[in-house]
Amino acid sequence: MSEMANNLSRITLGGGCFWCTEAVFERVKGVHRVEPGYCNGDVLQPTYEQICTGNTGHAEVVRVDFAASEISLSELLQVFFVIHDPTSLNRQGADIGTQYRSGIYTHDGEQEQEARAVLAEAQTAHRGQVVTELCPERNYWPAESYHQRYYARNPEQGYCAFVVAAKVDKFLATFARLVRPA
């Protein structure tokens, strides 16, 4: 498993708009850091404006640093598959474009094996309709500072109040046992 300082592991996930995935994973027990960014595209140090054109090849993602002693990668991926639509190609709701694709971006071979197993379970649950890509993370760049902790800083903003909040509520209702203590 990809180990970092302080015995943390890292997985990178693309589940549509990174404001949504960040807001959910910030609430998961065992998660120590969530960083919105861009990965698996061809442009070095892309901007949000470039990403939105759909021409860079990047996905909007979150890097999730977690303690495997508190939550497993499999549990994180189960949350991931519930909080977004893994059967929708290059879109989540009204957000359309390759930057909103569903993806699991691994950091080592062990993660890839575990992710493949969870992906196979998701395929079964969704009758073979899952379009989530699974590949190593490459060409990662953190998103601009105004995207970091966006929902926490802007809960009343329209998109946050209706779209992000609904995903957070779904996580809280579905995974009560995985909610970080207040």
N, C-alpha and C positions, 0 to 999 in steps of 0.2 A: 504494500500500500504506500502511496506517495506520502512520505513523512516530511514534515517541516520542523522548524523550531518549536519548542514546547510540546513536542509529540502531537502536533496537529497534522491532519491530512487535508488535501485540497482536491476539490472536483469543480469543474466549470460546466455550467448548465445554461442552455438557451431555451427559454419557454415563452417566447413572445417578448413583450415589453419588459425591460429589466426593472422598471419601477415595481411591477407586480411581483416578480420572483424575488427581488431583494426584500420587499415588505414581508413576504411570507417567511423566507429563510432567516430573517432577523429574529423571528419568534420561535424558532425551533431549538429545543434544548440540545446542548452539545455543539451548537454552531457558535464559533467565536468571532467570526468576521465574515461579512458579505461585501463584495466590491463589484459594482456594475462596471462593465467594460465591453470590449468588442474583440472577437477572435475569428480565426480561420478565414481571413480575407487576404487580399493581396497588397493593400496599401499600408505603408508604414505610418504609424501614429495618425490614424484617421480621426476626423472630427465627426461629431454627431450629424452635422449637415451633410458630410460626404456619405456617411452610413445610410442616411435617409434616401439618398438617390437610388440605392440598390446596386450601385456600380462597383462597390469595393469588394464584395464577396463576404464581408464580415457579418456575423450574427451578433445581435444584442445578447449579452450573457451576464451571468453573475459568477464570480469566483467565490466558492464557499469553503472556508477554512473551518474544519470541525475536529472534535476529539472523538476518535473511533472508540474510545473507552466509554463514551456517553451516548453515542448514536452511531449506528452502522451506515455504511454507504448504501446498503440495500434499503434501509429505512428512509434515507434522504431521497433516494430515487423513487420510492413509493409515493412520497409527498409530491415530488416533481410530476409524476404521471397523473396525479389527481388534480393539481392546481392549474393545469393547462390542458389544451386539447391536442394530444399527440397525433391525432389523425388528420389534422388540418395542415395541408402543405403550404408553407410560406405565409401563414396568417394565423392570427389569434383574434377572434372577434372582428372588429372593424380595422384592426391593424394589419395591413397587407404589405408584403414584400419579403424578399429573401432574408432580410435582417431579422425577421420575426420567426424564423424557422425553429423547429424543435430539434435540440441537439444535446448530446452528452459528450463532453470533451474531456478525455482522460489524461492522466499524468504519468501512468505507468501500465505495464501489462496486467498486473494483478487487478487494478481498477477496471481495465477493459473487460477482463473475464467476468468480474462480478456484475458490471453494467450489462454485459450480454445476457446474463441469466435473468436479470430483472426486466430487460427489454423483451426477452422471450415470453415472460409472464404477461407483460403488457400486451404483446401481440395476441396472445391467447384471449385475454380479457376483452380486447377490442376486435376480435375476429379477423386478425391479420391486417388491420387497416392502419397500424402505427407507421408514421413516416419519419420518426425521430432518427436523425443521423447519429452515428457513434464513431468517433475518430479521436485521435490525439489532439490536444489543444496546440495551436500554433499561432504565431503572430498576434499575441494578446496585447491589448492596450487598455489601460483604465479609462473609463468614461470621464468626461469633464466634471469638475467639482460640483457643479450645480445639479448633476444627476445623483450624486451620492446622498443616501438617506432621503431621497426625494419625498416619499410618502410620509415619513416621520415629520418632515418639515412643512409639508403642504397637504394635510389631510382633507382640507375643505375644497381644494382645487377640483374642478369638475371631473376630470378623468380619475383622479384619486378617489373621490367620494363615491363614484359609481362603479368603476372597473376594478381598481386596486382593492378597495374595501371589500368587494364581493369575493375576491380570491382569498383575502385574509380571513374573512368569515368562513369560507368553505374549509380552509385549513383548520381553523379553530374547532369547527363542528366535527370534522372527520378524524382529526388526529389529536384529540384532547390529551392523550398520554404523552405526546411529543412536544407539548407546548412548554416553552421555557417558563420557569417560575417568575412571577413578577418581582 
